[in-house]
Amino acid sequence: MLKKKNFLLIVLSLAALSFLGAQDRFTVNFSPSKLSLNPQLGYTTSEAQIYTALYEGLVSYNPITLHPEAAMAESWDISEDGKTYTFHLREDLLWSNGDALTAGDIKDSWIKLLTPGKGADYASLLDIIKGARAYRTGRGPADNVALRTPDNRTFVVELNKETPYFLQILCHYSFVPVHPSMNDSTSWWESDEIIVNGPYRFAESPSGAVFSLEKNPLYWDRETVGISNLRIQFSDDSETVMQQFRLYEVDWVASGWGSESLDPDRLVLHPLFATSYYYFNNNEGPWSDPRVRTGLALILPWEKIRATSYLPSSRLVPSIPDYPSFSGIEQENIEQGLALLEEAGYPEGEGLPAITIRVPYADSVGVALMKEAWEKNLKTEVVIDEVPFPGYFGSLKEEGYTLGQLTWIGDYADPMTFLQMWEEGSSLNDAGYYSEEFNRLLDEAVGDDRYEKMSQAEKLLLMTAQVLPISHSPALNLIDLRFLDGWYPNVLDIHPFKYIRFKNDFDIPGTI
C-alpha cells in the first residue's frame, strides 16, 4: 500500500505533467446555461466572456482599465458637436474563412440587430443613433438609420445627441459584426462553419458541453494572442470541477465551483459593478401604480432582508467616484405603507391580486421574509414561483408574476448601464416601466451635470419602489494568477482571452 506522502507526491507529479503538457491550452469552466452562438442574441455574463474569444467590435475593452481601445477601428474622429463618429478600419481585417471584413458588414450587422421583432435584448442601446429607434420599433425604414459607409474602410455613425459613453457602449458584444452568411441564420448550432472575426475560431463544431477553440491565424492582432488553444467546458458537477482545478486540469473556474476550502492564492475576490434586486412587473395588475409599489415596499423588514448579504445596499447604481450618494428605502414603515395602499384603493391589501414572486431558487435572498411580512400585514396571498436556470431569464419576459429577481452586471463602466434599461421602449425593459419624468432626466443627462440628472432618475426608481435593491455583488473567480499574465480583476468581471498567457517561471506547489 502506498504511504500517504508518496501517494501525494505521485498525484502532484501527475498534476505537473498535466500542467506542462497543457501549457499551450487554457481551460475555463462555466455553469451550464442557455447559450447563443449569435452575439446579437446573447444575454448572460458567460456569453459575454466567451464572445471575447470569438468576436471583436470597432473598439474593445482594455483588460485593466476597461476603457475603449482600438480594435477593428484603428482610429476615429468625433465631430465638434459630439454627434458624428467616423471610424477608420484596419486594412487587414478578415473573417476566419478568409473573406474581407468591410464597413458594409458592420452596417448590415447593426441593421440586422435593430430589425423589428428580432428579440435582441441590447438593440435599444443603439437608439442614440438617428433613426435607429424608429426602425427598431417598426415606425421608420432602415434607410433612415444614420449609418454610412463612404468606402470599405470608413464607417460613419450620426447620433441624436452628444453621448459621452458611446464608445463604452460599443465595447459590448452585441455590436460586433456578424458574417453575411450568418445574418439570416436561425440555427447557428447546426451550421457547418461558424465564421468569426475574433482572436480565436472554432477548432471543431461546438457542443453543449465543450467548446474547443484555436488561435485564429487571420486575426489582425494574432501576435498578441498568448495561448494557442482554449477549452471552454460547461459543468455544474462541483466535485469534479474542483478536482480538475486542484490538479491544474482547469485553469479558471468562472462558475460551477464547490464550497470546499481553497488555497487563498488561487481565489480572486474583488468588487463588481453589479446589483442584486427585485423589481415590479408593470405589465399586469395594479403594480404600475407607484402608491401600490411603495406601500408594499414599506411593509417589508429591509434590515433583515439585507442582513445576510455580503455588500447590502438600498442603491441600484454601485459606488462611482463623483456620482451623488443617497439612500433608497432602508426601513419598514408599516403604517405609512398601509396608508398608501388604502389611498390607492386597497385597504390592508384587500382587493389586490395574489403577489407572485418569481425567483430562480425558492430560497433566494429575502423571499421568505417578503412572503411572511406581506401575508402577516395584508389580506392577500403571496406565491413564490420558482423557475430554475436556464429557463429563468426567459420566464421574466413572460406573464404571470408580480416581482422578479435579477443580478445586473453593468455592460459598460457608466451609471447609465443601470438606468437605460428602465427607459420607455428599451428592449431590456421587461418590467414595462414608464415614467415621463424618468425619460426626461435620462434625455437631459448629457452635459457636466449628467451624474446629477442620472442620480435623480435613480431616486425616482428607488423611491417609487420600482426597483428594490438587496446588495451589490462581489466577483469570485478561482484562478491561479501566479502562473498567468493578462487576467486582471475589474468591475465588469470581463477578461478578454487574447491577453491571457502562461508565465514560464511558475512551479506547481509541492513538485520538484
C-alpha positions in Angstrom: 0.0 0.0 0.0 1.3 3.5 -0.8 2.0 5.7 2.1 0.0 9.0 2.0 3.1 11.1 1.5 4.3 9.0 -1.5 0.7 9.0 -2.9 0.6 12.8 -2.6 3.9 13.2 -4.5 2.6 10.9 -7.3 -0.6 13.0 -7.6 1.3 16.2 -7.6 3.8 14.9 -10.2 0.9 13.8 -12.4 -0.6 17.3 -12.0 2.8 18.8 -13.0 2.9 16.6 -16.1 -0.6 17.5 -17.0 0.1 21.2 -16.5 3.3 21.1 -18.6 1.5 19.2 -21.3 -1.3 21.7 -21.4 0.9 24.9 -21.4 -0.5 25.8 -24.8 -4.1 25.1 -23.8 -6.2 27.2 -21.4 -9.3 25.6 -19.9 -12.1 27.5 -18.2 -15.3 26.2 -16.6 -18.7 27.8 -16.7 -22.0 26.5 -15.3 -24.3 25.2 -18.0 -26.7 27.8 -19.3 -28.8 28.5 -22.4 -26.1 29.9 -24.8 -26.5 31.7 -28.1 -23.7 31.4 -30.6 -25.1 34.6 -32.2 -23.7 37.5 -30.3 -26.7 39.6 -31.2 -28.9 37.4 -29.1 -26.6 36.9 -26.1 -27.7 37.9 -22.6 -25.6 36.1 -19.9 -22.3 37.0 -18.4 -20.9 33.7 -19.5 -21.7 34.6 -23.1 -20.1 38.0 -22.6 -16.8 36.3 -21.6 -16.9 33.7 -24.3 -17.6 36.2 -27.1 -14.3 38.0 -26.2 -12.6 35.0 -27.8 -14.7 34.7 -30.9 -15.7 38.3 -31.9 -14.4 41.8 -31.9 -16.1 45.2 -32.5 -14.9 48.6 -33.6 -13.4 49.1 -30.1 -12.8 46.6 -27.3 -12.2 46.7 -23.5 -8.7 47.4 -22.2 -8.2 44.4 -19.9 -7.1 46.6 -16.9 -9.0 49.9 -17.1 -12.0 48.8 -19.3 -11.5 51.9 -21.3 -12.4 51.6 -25.0 -9.3 50.9 -27.1 -8.8 50.5 -30.8 -9.9 47.1 -32.2 -11.3 46.8 -35.8 -11.1 50.5 -35.9 -7.5 51.7 -35.8 -8.7 55.3 -35.2 -11.8 57.5 -35.2 -12.8 61.2 -35.4 -15.5 62.8 -33.4 -17.2 66.0 -34.7 -17.1 69.2 -32.8 -20.7 68.8 -31.6 -20.0 65.3 -30.4 -22.7 63.8 -32.6 -20.8 62.2 -35.5 -18.2 59.5 -35.2 -16.1 58.5 -38.2 -14.3 55.1 -37.7 -11.3 54.2 -39.8 -11.0 50.4 -40.2 -7.7 48.5 -40.4 -6.6 47.4 -43.8 -6.0 43.8 -42.9 -9.4 42.8 -41.5 -10.5 39.3 -42.4 -13.2 36.9 -41.4 -12.0 33.5 -40.1 -12.8 31.9 -43.5 -10.6 34.4 -45.4 -13.4 36.8 -46.6 -12.6 40.5 -46.4 -14.4 42.3 -43.5 -15.7 45.6 -44.6 -17.5 48.6 -43.2 -20.6 47.4 -45.0 -20.5 44.2 -42.9 -20.7 46.3 -39.8 -23.6 48.4 -41.1 -25.5 45.3 -42.2 -25.0 43.6 -38.8 -26.3 46.7 -36.9 -29.3 46.9 -39.2 -30.0 43.2 -38.5 -29.6 43.8 -34.8 -32.2 46.6 -35.0 -34.7 44.5 -37.1 -38.2 44.8 -35.5 -39.1 41.6 -33.7 -35.6 40.2 -33.7 -35.6 39.9 -29.9 -32.1 41.3 -29.4 -32.1 42.4 -25.8 -29.4 45.1 -26.2 -30.6 46.5 -29.5 -32.1 49.6 -27.8 -28.6 50.7 -26.7 -28.3 51.9 -30.4 -31.4 54.1 -30.0 -29.0 57.0 -29.6 -28.3 56.7 -33.4 -30.6 58.9 -35.6 -33.4 56.8 -37.0 -32.5 53.6 -35.0 -35.3 53.6 -32.5 -37.9 54.4 -35.2 -36.7 51.4 -37.3 -36.4 49.1 -34.3 -39.9 49.8 -33.2 -41.4 49.5 -36.7 -42.1 53.2 -37.1 -39.5 54.0 -39.7 -37.4 52.5 -42.6 -33.9 51.0 -42.3 -32.7 53.6 -44.8 -33.2 56.3 -42.2 -30.8 54.8 -39.7 -27.8 57.2 -39.8 -25.1 54.7 -40.7 -22.9 55.5 -43.7 -20.0 53.6 -45.4 -18.3 56.0 -47.8 -15.8 53.2 -48.6 -14.9 49.7 -47.3 -12.7 51.1 -44.6 -14.8 54.0 -43.3 -17.9 53.7 -41.1 -19.8 56.8 -40.1 -22.4 57.0 -37.3 -24.6 60.0 -36.6 -26.1 60.3 -33.1 -29.3 62.1 -31.9 -27.3 64.0 -29.3 -23.8 64.1 -27.8 -23.4 60.8 -25.9 -20.2 60.7 -23.7 -20.4 57.0 -23.2 -21.0 55.9 -26.8 -17.6 54.3 -27.2 -18.1 52.4 -23.9 -21.3 51.0 -25.3 -19.5 49.9 -28.5 -17.3 47.6 -26.4 -20.4 45.4 -25.8 -20.6 42.2 -27.7 -23.9 43.0 -29.3 -22.2 45.4 -31.7 -19.6 43.1 -33.2 -20.1 42.3 -36.9 -21.8 39.0 -38.0 -20.7 37.4 -41.2 -23.2 38.0 -44.1 -23.8 34.2 -44.4 -24.8 34.0 -40.8 -27.0 37.1 -40.6 -30.2 35.3 -41.6 -29.4 32.0 -40.0 -31.7 30.8 -37.2 -29.8 27.6 -36.4 -26.2 28.5 -35.6 -25.7 25.3 -33.7 -26.4 23.3 -36.9 -24.0 25.4 -39.1 -21.2 23.6 -40.9 -18.9 26.6 -40.1 -19.4 29.4 -37.6 -17.5 32.3 -39.2 -16.0 34.7 -36.6 -13.6 37.7 -36.6 -12.0 37.4 -33.1 -8.7 36.2 -31.8 -10.0 32.5 -31.8 -12.1 30.4 -34.0 -13.8 27.0 -33.5 -11.4 24.1 -33.9 -14.4 21.7 -34.1 -18.2 22.0 -34.0 -19.3 23.2 -30.6 -21.4 21.1 -28.3 -23.4 21.9 -25.3 -20.7 20.5 -23.0 -17.4 21.8 -24.6 -16.1 24.4 -27.0 -12.7 23.7 -28.5 -11.1 26.9 -29.9 -7.8 27.6 -31.6 -6.0 30.8 -32.4 -7.4 32.5 -35.4 -4.5 32.8 -37.9 -6.4 35.5 -39.8 -7.0 37.8 -36.9 -5.3 41.2 -37.3 -3.6 41.2 -33.9 -2.7 37.5 -33.8 0.8 38.2 -32.4 -0.8 39.4 -29.2 -2.8 36.2 -28.6 -0.8 34.4 -25.9 -2.4 30.9 -25.9 -2.9 28.7 -28.9 -5.9 26.7 -27.7 -8.9 27.3 -25.5 -11.1 24.7 -24.0 -14.4 26.0 -22.6 -16.3 23.4 -20.6 -19.8 23.7 -19.1 -20.3 21.7 -15.9 -22.0 22.2 -12.6 -20.5 19.0 -11.2 -18.7 20.9 -8.5 -16.8 18.0 -7.1 -15.3 17.0 -10.4 -14.6 20.7 -11.4 -12.8 21.3 -8.1 -10.8 18.2 -8.5 -9.8 19.4 -12.0 -8.9 22.8 -10.7 -6.7 21.3 -7.9 -4.9 19.2 -10.5 -4.4 22.2 -12.9 -6.6 20.5 -15.5 -8.9 23.5 -15.3 -7.1 26.8 -15.2 -10.0 29.1 -14.4 -13.3 28.3 -12.7 -15.6 31.2 -13.7 -18.7 29.5 -12.3 -19.6 26.0 -11.2 -17.3 25.7 -8.1 -17.9 23.9 -4.9 -17.8 25.0 -1.3 -14.6 23.2 -0.4 -11.8 25.2 1.3 -9.4 26.7 -1.2 -5.9 27.9 -1.3 -6.2 31.7 -1.0 -3.5 32.1 -3.6 -5.9 30.7 -6.1 -9.1 32.6 -5.2 -9.7 36.1 -6.6 -12.4 38.2 -4.9 -13.0 41.8 -6.0 -15.7 44.4 -6.3 -18.1 44.1 -9.2 -20.2 46.7 -10.9 -23.3 44.8 -10.1 -26.5 44.9 -8.0 -29.0 42.2 -7.0 -32.5 43.5 -6.7 -36.2 42.7 -7.0 -38.4 44.7 -9.4 -42.1 45.1 -10.0 -43.7 43.9 -13.3 -45.8 46.8 -14.5 -47.4 44.8 -17.4 -50.1 43.3 -15.2 -52.4 44.3 -12.4 -52.1 47.4 -10.3 -48.3 47.2 -10.0 -47.8 50.2 -12.3 -49.3 52.4 -9.6 -46.3 53.8 -7.5 -48.6 54.1 -4.4 -49.1 50.3 -4.6 -45.5 49.5 -5.1 -44.2 51.9 -2.4 -46.9 50.8 0.0 -45.9 47.2 -0.4 -42.2 48.0 -0.1 -42.7 49.9 3.2 -44.2 46.9 4.8 -41.0 44.8 4.3 -38.3 44.3 7.0 -35.4 45.7 5.0 -32.7 45.3 7.6 -33.5 41.6 8.0 -33.8 41.1 4.2 -30.4 42.6 3.5 -28.7 41.3 6.7 -27.4 38.1 5.0 -25.8 39.9 2.1 -22.1 40.4 1.7 -22.5 44.0 0.5 -26.0 45.1 1.5 -27.4 48.2 -0.3 -30.5 50.2 -0.9 -28.9 51.7 -4.1 -29.2 50.5 -7.7 -26.1 52.1 -9.1 -22.9 50.9 -7.2 -20.5 53.5 -5.9 -18.8 55.5 -8.6 -16.4 58.5 -8.0 -18.3 61.8 -8.2 -21.7 60.1 -8.5 -24.1 61.6 -5.9 -24.6 59.5 -2.8 -28.0 58.9 -1.3 -30.2 56.1 0.2 -33.2 54.2 -1.1 -35.8 52.6 1.1 -34.0 51.3 4.1 -36.6 50.9 6.9 -40.0 49.4 7.2 -42.9 51.8 7.9 -46.0 49.6 8.1 -48.3 52.4 9.0 -47.3 54.6 6.0 -47.3 51.6 3.7 -50.9 50.7 4.7 -51.9 54.3 4.2 -50.6 54.3 0.7 -52.3 51.1 -0.2 -55.6 52.5 1.2 -55.1 55.7 -0.9 -54.7 53.5 -4.0 -58.0 51.7 -3.2 -56.6 48.6 -1.5 -57.2 49.0 2.3 -55.0 46.5 4.1 -54.3 45.0 0.7 -57.9 43.9 0.2 -58.7 43.5 -3.5 -55.0 43.1 -4.6 -54.3 40.2 -6.9 -52.1 37.5 -5.5 -48.5 38.7 -5.3 -46.3 36.3 -7.2 -42.6 36.5 -6.7 -40.7 34.8 -9.5 -37.2 33.6 -8.4 -34.6 31.1 -9.7 -34.3 29.5 -6.3 -37.0 29.0 -3.7 -34.5 30.1 -1.0 -33.5 33.3 -2.9 -32.4 36.1 -0.6 -35.2 37.6 1.4 -38.1 35.9 -0.5 -39.4 34.1 2.6 -39.3 37.3 4.7 -41.2 39.1 2.0 -43.9 36.5 1.9 -44.1 36.4 5.7 -44.4 40.2 6.1 -47.0 40.7 3.4 -49.2 37.8 4.5 -49.0 38.9 8.1 -50.0 42.6 7.4 -52.2 42.3 4.3 -55.3 40.5 3.2 -53.7 38.9 0.1 -51.9 35.8 -1.0 -48.2 35.6 -1.7 -46.9 32.9 -4.1 -43.2 32.0 -4.5 -42.8 30.9 -8.2 -39.5 29.1 -8.6 -38.3 28.9 -12.2 -34.8 27.2 -12.2 -32.0 28.1 -14.6 -31.5 28.0 -17.5 -35.2 28.9 -18.1 -35.4 31.7 -15.6 -34.3 34.6 -17.7 -36.7 33.7 -20.4 -39.6 33.4 -17.9 -39.1 37.1 -17.0 -40.3 38.0 -20.5 -43.5 36.0 -19.9 -46.6 36.8 -18.0 -47.8 35.6 -14.6 -45.6 37.3 -12.0 -45.6 40.4 -9.8 -41.9 40.7 -8.9 -38.8 39.3 -10.5 -35.3 38.9 -9.2 -32.1 39.9 -11.1 -28.4 40.4 -10.6 -27.5 43.0 -13.1 -23.8 43.4 -14.0 -23.0 46.6 -15.9 -22.4 46.3 -19.6 -20.1 49.3 -19.6 -18.5 51.4 -16.9 -21.1 54.2 -16.6 -24.1 54.6 -14.4 -26.3 54.7 -17.5 -25.9 50.9 -17.8 -28.2 50.5 -14.7 -30.7 53.2 -15.8 -31.2 53.0 -19.5 -33.0 49.6 -19.2 -35.9 51.3 -17.5 -36.4 53.8 -20.3 -39.6 53.7 -22.3 -39.2 51.4 -25.3 -35.9 49.9 -24.1 -35.5 46.3 -25.3 -34.3 45.5 -21.8 -37.4 47.0 -20.1 -39.1 43.6 -19.3 -40.9 45.3 -16.4 -42.8 47.6 -18.7 -41.9 50.6 -16.5 -42.9 54.0 -17.7 -42.3 57.4 -16.3 -42.3 60.6 -18.3 -40.1 62.3 -15.7 -37.6 59.4 -15.7 -37.3 59.5 -19.5 -36.8 63.3 -19.4 -34.0 63.0 -16.8 -32.1 60.4 -18.9 -32.5 62.5 -22.0 -31.0 65.5 -20.2 -28.1 63.5 -18.8 -25.5 64.8 -21.4 -23.5 67.8 -20.1 -21.4 68.5 -17.0 -24.4 67.7 -14.7 -25.1 64.3 -16.2 -24.3 62.5 -13.0 -26.8 64.7 -11.1 -29.5 64.0 -13.7 -28.9 60.3 -13.6 -28.9 60.2 -9.8 -32.3 62.0 -9.8 -33.6 59.3 -12.2 -32.3 56.6 -9.9 -34.0 58.2 -6.9 -37.3 58.0 -8.9 -36.9 54.3 -9.4 -36.0 53.7 -5.8 -38.5 55.9 -4.0 -41.4 54.7 -6.1 -40.2 51.1 -5.3 -39.9 50.1 -9.0 -36.5 48.6 -8.0 -35.9 47.0 -4.6 -32.1 46.6 -4.2 -30.7 43.9 -2.0 -27.0 44.1 -2.4 -24.0 44.8 -4.5 -22.1 41.8 -5.7 -18.5 40.8 -5.4 -16.9 38.8 -8.2 -15.4 35.4 -7.3 -13.1 33.6 -9.6 -10.9 30.6 -9.0 -7.7 31.2 -10.9 -4.0 30.9 -10.1 -2.5 34.3 -11.1 0.9 33.1 -10.0 1.3 31.4 -13.4 -0.8 33.6 -15.6 -0.4 37.1 -17.1 -3.1 39.2 -18.8 -6.0 38.3 -16.4 -6.9 41.4 -14.3 -9.6 41.8 -11.7 -12.0 44.5 -12.9 -15.5 45.8 -12.0 -17.2 44.2 -15.1 -15.5 40.9 -14.5 -14.6 40.8 -18.2 -11.3 39.3 -19.1 -10.5 39.3 -22.8 -9.0 35.9 -23.7 -6.5 37.4 -26.2 -4.4 38.9 -23.4 -4.2 35.8 -21.2 -0.9 33.9 -21.3 1.1 31.5 -19.2 4.2 32.5 -17.3 7.3 30.4 -17.8 8.7 30.6 -14.3 5.9 29.1 -12.2 6.4 25.8 -10.4 3.3 23.9 -9.1 3.5 23.9 -5.3 4.7 20.5 -3.9 6.5 19.4 -7.1 10.2 19.2 -7.6 
